[in-house]
Amino acid sequence: MQQNSEAKSQIDWKILIAEQENSGLSQKEFCNQRGLVLSQFVYHRCSSKNKKTQITKPSMKPVKVVGSEIHGDIRISLPNGFQCSFPCSLDMNQIKRLVEVLLSC
């Protein structure tokens, strides 16, 4: 009996995570509206993302920059929902290491 409730609980979290991602709401806002505990939501979301990350290993894709002058930042949106930006002057290997660490969350 406990296995059925655990399986149902996992399915419910997957549905809730998908609903939050499609809602446009922050995790905190979504949890407040649904009466969910934010820390539990984050735990299940991270667990779910880690399982996906283990199945498909992330890879860096080459980027071609056209033009002689580069200004601004490199902006990245990661599959785990994290968004960040780096100065263009940062070395590609440094960016790769930072993204790999961020994807592990």
N, CA, C and O atoms as CSV, one atom per row, in Angstrom:
chain,resi,resn,atom,element,x,y,z
A,1,MET,N,N,0.820,-1.193,0.000
A,1,MET,CA,C,0.000,0.000,0.000
A,1,MET,C,C,0.868,1.263,0.000
A,1,MET,O,O,0.549,2.250,-0.663
A,2,GLN,N,N,1.966,1.212,0.753
A,2,GLN,CA,C,2.832,2.371,0.830
A,2,GLN,C,C,3.483,2.652,-0.530
A,2,GLN,O,O,3.676,3.814,-0.887
A,3,GLN,N,N,3.819,1.618,-1.285
A,3,GLN,CA,C,4.418,1.819,-2.598
A,3,GLN,C,C,3.476,2.576,-3.513
A,3,GLN,O,O,3.925,3.442,-4.263
A,4,ASN,N,N,2.177,2.277,-3.478
A,4,ASN,CA,C,1.215,2.983,-4.319
A,4,ASN,C,C,1.163,4.460,-3.968
A,4,ASN,O,O,1.127,5.304,-4.863
A,5,SER,N,N,1.157,4.788,-2.674
A,5,SER,CA,C,1.096,6.198,-2.282
A,5,SER,C,C,2.387,6.921,-2.644
A,5,SER,O,O,2.355,8.100,-2.998
A,6,GLU,N,N,3.538,6.223,-2.558
A,6,GLU,CA,C,4.804,6.841,-2.951
A,6,GLU,C,C,4.825,7.105,-4.449
A,6,GLU,O,O,5.266,8.167,-4.887
A,7,ALA,N,N,4.348,6.140,-5.242
A,7,ALA,CA,C,4.303,6.315,-6.686
A,7,ALA,C,C,3.368,7.464,-7.056
A,7,ALA,O,O,3.691,8.275,-7.924
A,8,LYS,N,N,2.204,7.535,-6.396
A,8,LYS,CA,C,1.256,8.617,-6.658
A,8,LYS,C,C,1.877,9.952,-6.283
A,8,LYS,O,O,1.710,10.941,-6.997
A,9,SER,N,N,2.591,9.983,-5.168
A,9,SER,CA,C,3.237,11.209,-4.724
A,9,SER,C,C,4.248,11.686,-5.768
A,9,SER,O,O,4.314,12.879,-6.062
A,10,GLN,N,N,5.037,10.765,-6.331
A,10,GLN,CA,C,6.017,11.126,-7.354
A,10,GLN,C,C,5.338,11.676,-8.603
A,10,GLN,O,O,5.801,12.661,-9.177
A,11,ILE,N,N,4.253,11.052,-9.025
A,11,ILE,CA,C,3.520,11.526,-10.196
A,11,ILE,C,C,2.976,12.922,-9.927
A,11,ILE,O,O,3.054,13.791,-10.796
A,12,ASP,N,N,2.431,13.149,-8.750
A,12,ASP,CA,C,1.896,14.458,-8.406
A,12,ASP,C,C,2.986,15.531,-8.455
A,12,ASP,O,O,2.737,16.633,-8.945
A,13,TRP,N,N,4.177,15.234,-7.962
A,13,TRP,CA,C,5.260,16.211,-7.982
A,13,TRP,C,C,5.668,16.519,-9.412
A,13,TRP,O,O,5.924,17.675,-9.748
A,14,LYS,N,N,5.731,15.497,-10.258
A,14,LYS,CA,C,6.095,15.730,-11.658
A,14,LYS,C,C,5.081,16.652,-12.328
A,14,LYS,O,O,5.458,17.547,-13.085
A,15,ILE,N,N,3.802,16.437,-12.054
A,15,ILE,CA,C,2.747,17.277,-12.617
A,15,ILE,C,C,2.864,18.699,-12.086
A,15,ILE,O,O,2.767,19.660,-12.849
A,16,LEU,N,N,3.073,18.834,-10.769
A,16,LEU,CA,C,3.199,20.151,-10.165
A,16,LEU,C,C,4.408,20.909,-10.713
A,16,LEU,O,O,4.332,22.111,-10.968
A,17,ILE,N,N,5.506,20.209,-10.889
A,17,ILE,CA,C,6.719,20.837,-11.423
A,17,ILE,C,C,6.460,21.341,-12.835
A,17,ILE,O,O,6.844,22.460,-13.175
A,18,ALA,N,N,5.814,20.528,-13.655
A,18,ALA,CA,C,5.488,20.937,-15.031
A,18,ALA,C,C,4.535,22.136,-15.026
A,18,ALA,O,O,4.699,23.064,-15.818
A,19,GLU,N,N,3.551,22.115,-14.141
A,19,GLU,CA,C,2.607,23.232,-14.060
A,19,GLU,C,C,3.320,24.519,-13.663
A,19,GLU,O,O,3.035,25.584,-14.210
A,20,GLN,N,N,4.242,24.422,-12.715
A,20,GLN,CA,C,4.977,25.618,-12.288
A,20,GLN,C,C,5.830,26.164,-13.428
A,20,GLN,O,O,5.873,27.374,-13.651
A,21,GLU,N,N,6.506,25.277,-14.148
A,21,GLU,CA,C,7.369,25.718,-15.238
A,21,GLU,C,C,6.567,26.411,-16.339
A,21,GLU,O,O,7.061,27.342,-16.975
A,22,ASN,N,N,5.345,25.966,-16.563
A,22,ASN,CA,C,4.496,26.559,-17.602
A,22,ASN,C,C,3.704,27.769,-17.116
A,22,ASN,O,O,3.123,28.496,-17.922
A,23,SER,N,N,3.678,27.987,-15.807
A,23,SER,CA,C,2.826,29.031,-15.244
A,23,SER,C,C,3.401,30.441,-15.382
A,23,SER,O,O,2.654,31.419,-15.384
A,24,GLY,N,N,4.705,30.544,-15.497
A,24,GLY,CA,C,5.332,31.862,-15.518
A,24,GLY,C,C,5.536,32.435,-14.123
A,24,GLY,O,O,6.073,33.533,-13.975
A,25,LEU,N,N,5.114,31.702,-13.102
A,25,LEU,CA,C,5.276,32.131,-11.713
A,25,LEU,C,C,6.619,31.653,-11.177
A,25,LEU,O,O,7.164,30.650,-11.637
A,26,SER,N,N,7.140,32.379,-10.203
A,26,SER,CA,C,8.328,31.890,-9.517
A,26,SER,C,C,7.933,30.663,-8.697
A,26,SER,O,O,6.748,30.426,-8.459
A,27,GLN,N,N,8.907,29.900,-8.274
A,27,GLN,CA,C,8.621,28.725,-7.452
A,27,GLN,C,C,7.917,29.140,-6.164
A,27,GLN,O,O,6.979,28.476,-5.722
A,28,LYS,N,N,8.370,30.239,-5.565
A,28,LYS,CA,C,7.779,30.708,-4.316
A,28,LYS,C,C,6.317,31.110,-4.515
A,28,LYS,O,O,5.455,30.727,-3.724
A,29,GLU,N,N,6.037,31.881,-5.568
A,29,GLU,CA,C,4.656,32.300,-5.843
A,29,GLU,C,C,3.754,31.096,-6.109
A,29,GLU,O,O,2.633,31.019,-5.606
A,30,PHE,N,N,4.264,30.161,-6.908
A,30,PHE,CA,C,3.491,28.962,-7.241
A,30,PHE,C,C,3.161,28.171,-5.980
A,30,PHE,O,O,2.020,27.753,-5.787
A,31,CYS,N,N,4.155,27.967,-5.126
A,31,CYS,CA,C,3.941,27.211,-3.888
A,31,CYS,C,C,2.968,27.932,-2.963
A,31,CYS,O,O,2.121,27.294,-2.338
A,32,ASN,N,N,3.080,29.252,-2.871
A,32,ASN,CA,C,2.143,30.016,-2.037
A,32,ASN,C,C,0.708,29.856,-2.535
A,32,ASN,O,O,-0.209,29.666,-1.736
A,33,GLN,N,N,0.514,29.932,-3.848
A,33,GLN,CA,C,-0.832,29.799,-4.421
A,33,GLN,C,C,-1.411,28.403,-4.217
A,33,GLN,O,O,-2.619,28.250,-4.031
A,34,ARG,N,N,-0.556,27.388,-4.252
A,34,ARG,CA,C,-1.014,25.999,-4.138
A,34,ARG,C,C,-0.972,25.454,-2.721
A,34,ARG,O,O,-1.407,24.328,-2.479
A,35,GLY,N,N,-0.451,26.239,-1.777
A,35,GLY,CA,C,-0.341,25.761,-0.404
A,35,GLY,C,C,0.729,24.692,-0.246
A,35,GLY,O,O,0.601,23.801,0.593
A,36,LEU,N,N,1.780,24.779,-1.047
A,36,LEU,CA,C,2.869,23.807,-0.996
A,36,LEU,C,C,4.020,24.347,-0.159
A,36,LEU,O,O,4.188,25.558,-0.021
A,37,VAL,N,N,4.802,23.444,0.392
A,37,VAL,CA,C,6.003,23.826,1.131
A,37,VAL,C,C,7.114,24.027,0.102
A,37,VAL,O,O,7.475,23.100,-0.622
A,38,LEU,N,N,7.650,25.240,0.045
A,38,LEU,CA,C,8.648,25.591,-0.968
A,38,LEU,C,C,9.852,24.651,-0.941
A,38,LEU,O,O,10.316,24.214,-1.994
A,39,SER,N,N,10.360,24.339,0.243
A,39,SER,CA,C,11.551,23.482,0.333
A,39,SER,C,C,11.279,22.086,-0.223
A,39,SER,O,O,12.164,21.486,-0.834
A,40,GLN,N,N,10.079,21.563,-0.023
A,40,GLN,CA,C,9.731,20.254,-0.582
A,40,GLN,C,C,9.640,20.329,-2.107
A,40,GLN,O,O,10.102,19.435,-2.816
A,41,PHE,N,N,9.034,21.413,-2.596
A,41,PHE,CA,C,8.922,21.589,-4.040
A,41,PHE,C,C,10.309,21.639,-4.681
A,41,PHE,O,O,10.564,20.971,-5.683
A,42,VAL,N,N,11.204,22.442,-4.090
A,42,VAL,CA,C,12.557,22.583,-4.627
A,42,VAL,C,C,13.291,21.242,-4.582
A,42,VAL,O,O,14.005,20.889,-5.521
A,43,TYR,N,N,13.115,20.501,-3.493
A,43,TYR,CA,C,13.761,19.186,-3.366
A,43,TYR,C,C,13.313,18.257,-4.502
A,43,TYR,O,O,14.147,17.656,-5.178
A,44,HIS,N,N,12.002,18.142,-4.708
A,44,HIS,CA,C,11.487,17.245,-5.739
A,44,HIS,C,C,11.851,17.728,-7.140
A,44,HIS,O,O,12.109,16.920,-8.033
A,45,ARG,N,N,11.872,19.037,-7.330
A,45,ARG,CA,C,12.233,19.581,-8.632
A,45,ARG,C,C,13.698,19.280,-8.939
A,45,ARG,O,O,14.037,18.867,-10.048
A,46,CYS,N,N,14.560,19.492,-7.950
A,46,CYS,CA,C,15.987,19.235,-8.138
A,46,CYS,C,C,16.242,17.740,-8.355
A,46,CYS,O,O,17.057,17.364,-9.197
A,47,SER,N,N,15.552,16.897,-7.603
A,47,SER,CA,C,15.690,15.444,-7.761
A,47,SER,C,C,15.276,15.026,-9.156
A,47,SER,O,O,15.938,14.206,-9.793
A,48,SER,N,N,14.180,15.592,-9.625
A,48,SER,CA,C,13.674,15.271,-10.955
A,48,SER,C,C,14.660,15.725,-12.027
A,48,SER,O,O,14.914,14.989,-12.980
A,49,LYS,N,N,15.214,16.914,-11.886
A,49,LYS,CA,C,16.161,17.451,-12.866
A,49,LYS,C,C,17.460,16.651,-12.850
A,49,LYS,O,O,18.054,16.430,-13.906
A,50,ASN,N,N,17.916,16.210,-11.670
A,50,ASN,CA,C,19.140,15.418,-11.592
A,50,ASN,C,C,18.989,14.093,-12.313
A,50,ASN,O,O,19.934,13.625,-12.948
A,51,LYS,N,N,17.814,13.478,-12.228
A,51,LYS,CA,C,17.575,12.222,-12.939
A,51,LYS,C,C,17.647,12.443,-14.434
A,51,LYS,O,O,18.213,11.621,-15.155
A,52,LYS,N,N,17.078,13.544,-14.917
A,52,LYS,CA,C,17.122,13.861,-16.352
A,52,LYS,C,C,18.546,14.152,-16.786
A,52,LYS,O,O,18.959,13.734,-17.867
A,53,THR,N,N,19.311,14.868,-15.953
A,53,THR,CA,C,20.679,15.221,-16.278
A,53,THR,C,C,21.545,13.969,-16.397
A,53,THR,O,O,22.437,13.904,-17.243
A,54,GLN,N,N,21.280,12.979,-15.551
A,54,GLN,CA,C,22.049,11.744,-15.612
A,54,GLN,C,C,21.785,10.993,-16.902
A,54,GLN,O,O,22.681,10.331,-17.427
A,55,ILE,N,N,20.575,11.087,-17.419
A,55,ILE,CA,C,20.216,10.376,-18.647
A,55,ILE,C,C,20.840,11.052,-19.857
A,55,ILE,O,O,21.446,10.380,-20.692
A,56,THR,N,N,20.705,12.344,-19.966
A,56,THR,CA,C,21.267,13.080,-21.093
A,56,THR,C,C,22.340,14.014,-20.575
A,56,THR,O,O,22.044,15.005,-19.908
A,57,LYS,N,N,23.569,13.701,-20.879
A,57,LYS,CA,C,24.687,14.497,-20.393
A,57,LYS,C,C,24.753,15.809,-21.175
A,57,LYS,O,O,24.732,15.799,-22.406
A,58,PRO,N,N,24.834,16.936,-20.467
A,58,PRO,CA,C,24.882,18.218,-21.157
A,58,PRO,C,C,26.183,18.378,-21.935
A,58,PRO,O,O,27.215,17.820,-21.562
A,59,SER,N,N,26.123,19.133,-22.996
A,59,SER,CA,C,27.316,19.379,-23.784
A,59,SER,C,C,27.372,20.856,-24.158
A,59,SER,O,O,26.347,21.534,-24.241
A,60,MET,N,N,28.561,21.325,-24.375
A,60,MET,CA,C,28.748,22.709,-24.808
A,60,MET,C,C,28.647,22.743,-26.325
A,60,MET,O,O,29.149,21.850,-27.008
A,61,LYS,N,N,28.010,23.756,-26.841
A,61,LYS,CA,C,27.868,23.912,-28.271
A,61,LYS,C,C,28.720,25.095,-28.708
A,61,LYS,O,O,28.765,26.119,-28.026
A,62,PRO,N,N,29.399,24.955,-29.855
A,62,PRO,CA,C,30.251,26.058,-30.305
A,62,PRO,C,C,29.409,27.259,-30.728
A,62,PRO,O,O,28.299,27.115,-31.241
A,63,VAL,N,N,29.961,28.434,-30.499
A,63,VAL,CA,C,29.302,29.681,-30.874
A,63,VAL,C,C,30.277,30.474,-31.732
A,63,VAL,O,O,31.443,30.638,-31.373
A,64,LYS,N,N,29.796,30.960,-32.862
A,64,LYS,CA,C,30.629,31.771,-33.741
A,64,LYS,C,C,30.261,33.232,-33.536
A,64,LYS,O,O,29.097,33.609,-33.668
A,65,VAL,N,N,31.249,34.049,-33.216
A,65,VAL,CA,C,31.031,35.470,-33.012
A,65,VAL,C,C,31.478,36.201,-34.264
A,65,VAL,O,O,32.615,36.047,-34.709
A,66,VAL,N,N,30.583,36.996,-34.830
A,66,VAL,CA,C,30.884,37.743,-36.039
A,66,VAL,C,C,31.117,39.198,-35.659
A,66,VAL,O,O,30.326,39.790,-34.925
A,67,GLY,N,N,32.181,39.757,-36.150
A,67,GLY,CA,C,32.492,41.156,-35.847
A,67,GLY,C,C,33.768,41.242,-35.044
A,67,GLY,O,O,34.149,40.290,-34.363
A,68,SER,N,N,34.423,42.369,-35.121
A,68,SER,CA,C,35.710,42.506,-34.442
A,68,SER,C,C,35.575,43.001,-33.007
A,68,SER,O,O,36.456,42.762,-32.181
A,69,GLU,N,N,34.480,43.687,-32.709
A,69,GLU,CA,C,34.301,44.209,-31.355
A,69,GLU,C,C,33.186,43.463,-30.648
A,69,GLU,O,O,32.084,43.310,-31.175
A,70,ILE,N,N,33.491,43.006,-29.452
A,70,ILE,CA,C,32.504,42.280,-28.661
A,70,ILE,C,C,32.211,43.106,-27.408
A,70,ILE,O,O,33.120,43.466,-26.660
A,71,HIS,N,N,30.940,43.396,-27.196
A,71,HIS,CA,C,30.520,44.169,-26.027
A,71,HIS,C,C,29.395,43.435,-25.332
A,71,HIS,O,O,28.675,42.651,-25.950
A,72,GLY,N,N,29.248,43.692,-24.058
A,72,GLY,CA,C,28.109,43.153,-23.334
A,72,GLY,C,C,28.416,41.848,-22.634
A,72,GLY,O,O,29.565,41.528,-22.330
A,73,ASP,N,N,27.355,41.108,-22.389
A,73,ASP,CA,C,27.455,39.858,-21.633
A,73,ASP,C,C,26.956,38.689,-22.460
A,73,ASP,O,O,26.200,38.852,-23.417
A,74,ILE,N,N,27.397,37.516,-22.067
A,74,ILE,CA,C,26.862,36.264,-22.605
A,74,ILE,C,C,25.781,35.830,-21.636
A,74,ILE,O,O,26.053,35.654,-20.448
A,75,ARG,N,N,24.559,35.652,-22.119
A,75,ARG,CA,C,23.440,35.252,-21.257
A,75,ARG,C,C,23.061,33.817,-21.557
A,75,ARG,O,O,22.934,33.414,-22.713
A,76,ILE,N,N,22.883,33.050,-20.480
A,76,ILE,CA,C,22.590,31.624,-20.608
A,76,ILE,C,C,21.373,31.275,-19.776
A,76,ILE,O,O,21.259,31.685,-18.621
A,77,SER,N,N,20.451,30.505,-20.376
A,77,SER,CA,C,19.319,29.928,-19.638
A,77,SER,C,C,19.536,28.427,-19.603
A,77,SER,O,O,19.564,27.770,-20.644
A,78,LEU,N,N,19.690,27.888,-18.402
A,78,LEU,CA,C,19.987,26.468,-18.243
A,78,LEU,C,C,18.698,25.657,-18.143
A,78,LEU,O,O,17.654,26.192,-17.770
A,79,PRO,N,N,18.769,24.354,-18.477
A,79,PRO,CA,C,17.575,23.505,-18.401
A,79,PRO,C,C,16.965,23.412,-17.009
A,79,PRO,O,O,15.776,23.123,-16.872
A,80,ASN,N,N,17.771,23.654,-15.971
A,80,ASN,CA,C,17.236,23.584,-14.612
A,80,ASN,C,C,16.543,24.879,-14.196
A,80,ASN,O,O,16.152,25.034,-13.039
A,81,GLY,N,N,16.390,25.820,-15.153
A,81,GLY,CA,C,15.677,27.053,-14.877
A,81,GLY,C,C,16.561,28.205,-14.444
A,81,GLY,O,O,16.098,29.344,-14.373
A,82,PHE,N,N,17.803,27.939,-14.159
A,82,PHE,CA,C,18.734,28.972,-13.713
A,82,PHE,C,C,19.153,29.828,-14.898
A,82,PHE,O,O,19.448,29.301,-15.971
A,83,GLN,N,N,19.182,31.131,-14.715
A,83,GLN,CA,C,19.633,32.050,-15.749
A,83,GLN,C,C,20.817,32.842,-15.211
A,83,GLN,O,O,20.828,33.258,-14.052
A,84,CYS,N,N,21.812,33.044,-16.066
A,84,CYS,CA,C,22.982,33.779,-15.628
A,84,CYS,C,C,23.599,34.507,-16.812
A,84,CYS,O,O,23.265,34.241,-17.966
A,85,SER,N,N,24.492,35.418,-16.512
A,85,SER,CA,C,25.223,36.106,-17.567
A,85,SER,C,C,26.684,36.221,-17.163
A,85,SER,O,O,27.018,36.310,-15.981
A,86,PHE,N,N,27.544,36.216,-18.171
A,86,PHE,CA,C,28.981,36.294,-17.965
A,86,PHE,C,C,29.530,37.414,-18.837
A,86,PHE,O,O,28.997,37.674,-19.917
A,87,PRO,N,N,30.583,38.077,-18.385
A,87,PRO,CA,C,31.201,39.084,-19.260
A,87,PRO,C,C,31.827,38.391,-20.474
A,87,PRO,O,O,32.348,37.281,-20.364
A,88,CYS,N,N,31.771,39.045,-21.608
A,88,CYS,CA,C,32.333,38.469,-22.836
A,88,CYS,C,C,33.830,38.201,-22.711
A,88,CYS,O,O,34.373,37.357,-23.423
A,89,SER,N,N,34.485,38.908,-21.823
A,89,SER,CA,C,35.928,38.755,-21.673
A,89,SER,C,C,36.313,37.467,-20.946
A,89,SER,O,O,37.488,37.102,-20.930
A,90,LEU,N,N,35.358,36.780,-20.351
A,90,LEU,CA,C,35.648,35.554,-19.604
A,90,LEU,C,C,36.078,34.447,-20.558
A,90,LEU,O,O,35.498,34.289,-21.633
A,91,ASP,N,N,37.079,33.692,-20.171
A,91,ASP,CA,C,37.608,32.595,-20.981
A,91,ASP,C,C,36.556,31.484,-21.138
A,91,ASP,O,O,35.829,31.182,-20.192
A,92,MET,N,N,36.477,30.886,-22.315
A,92,MET,CA,C,35.491,29.841,-22.610
A,92,MET,C,C,35.598,28.663,-21.641
A,92,MET,O,O,34.576,28.098,-21.251
A,93,ASN,N,N,36.796,28.288,-21.252
A,93,ASN,CA,C,36.965,27.175,-20.315
A,93,ASN,C,C,36.392,27.504,-18.942
A,93,ASN,O,O,35.843,26.631,-18.270
A,94,GLN,N,N,36.520,28.758,-18.525
A,94,GLN,CA,C,35.940,29.183,-17.246
A,94,GLN,C,C,34.413,29.112,-17.315
A,94,GLN,O,O,33.762,28.643,-16.381
A,95,ILE,N,N,33.853,29.579,-18.424
A,95,ILE,CA,C,32.396,29.525,-18.601
A,95,ILE,C,C,31.929,28.079,-18.596
A,95,ILE,O,O,30.928,27.753,-17.959
A,96,LYS,N,N,32.641,27.212,-19.297
A,96,LYS,CA,C,32.264,25.796,-19.360
A,96,LYS,C,C,32.252,25.181,-17.967
A,96,LYS,O,O,31.312,24.463,-17.626
A,97,ARG,N,N,33.262,25.441,-17.161
A,97,ARG,CA,C,33.308,24.894,-15.800
A,97,ARG,C,C,32.164,25.419,-14.948
A,97,ARG,O,O,31.546,24.664,-14.198
A,98,LEU,N,N,31.880,26.721,-15.061
A,98,LEU,CA,C,30.777,27.296,-14.280
A,98,LEU,C,C,29.440,26.709,-14.687
A,98,LEU,O,O,28.613,26.405,-13.827
A,99,VAL,N,N,29.213,26.542,-15.976
A,99,VAL,CA,C,27.936,25.979,-16.447
A,99,VAL,C,C,27.802,24.539,-16.001
A,99,VAL,O,O,26.713,24.130,-15.598
A,100,GLU,N,N,28.867,23.753,-16.057
A,100,GLU,CA,C,28.815,22.360,-15.608
A,100,GLU,C,C,28.416,22.281,-14.127
A,100,GLU,O,O,27.620,21.424,-13.742
A,101,VAL,N,N,28.965,23.170,-13.307
A,101,VAL,CA,C,28.622,23.198,-11.885
A,101,VAL,C,C,27.165,23.583,-11.716
A,101,VAL,O,O,26.443,22.960,-10.938
A,102,LEU,N,N,26.728,24.601,-12.436
A,102,LEU,CA,C,25.335,25.059,-12.311
A,102,LEU,C,C,24.346,24.001,-12.782
A,102,LEU,O,O,23.260,23.876,-12.217
A,103,LEU,N,N,24.704,23.245,-13.799
A,103,LEU,CA,C,23.814,22.179,-14.291
A,103,LEU,C,C,23.690,21.032,-13.298
A,103,LEU,O,O,22.721,20.274,-13.342
A,104,SER,N,N,24.649,20.900,-12.419
A,104,SER,CA,C,24.589,19.799,-11.446
A,104,SER,C,C,23.604,20.068,-10.316
A,104,SER,O,O,23.312,19.167,-9.530
A,105,CYS,N,N,23.094,21.271,-10.222
A,105,CYS,CA,C,22.134,21.625,-9.159
A,105,CYS,C,C,20.745,21.119,-9.483
A,105,CYS,O,O,19.815,21.326,-8.703
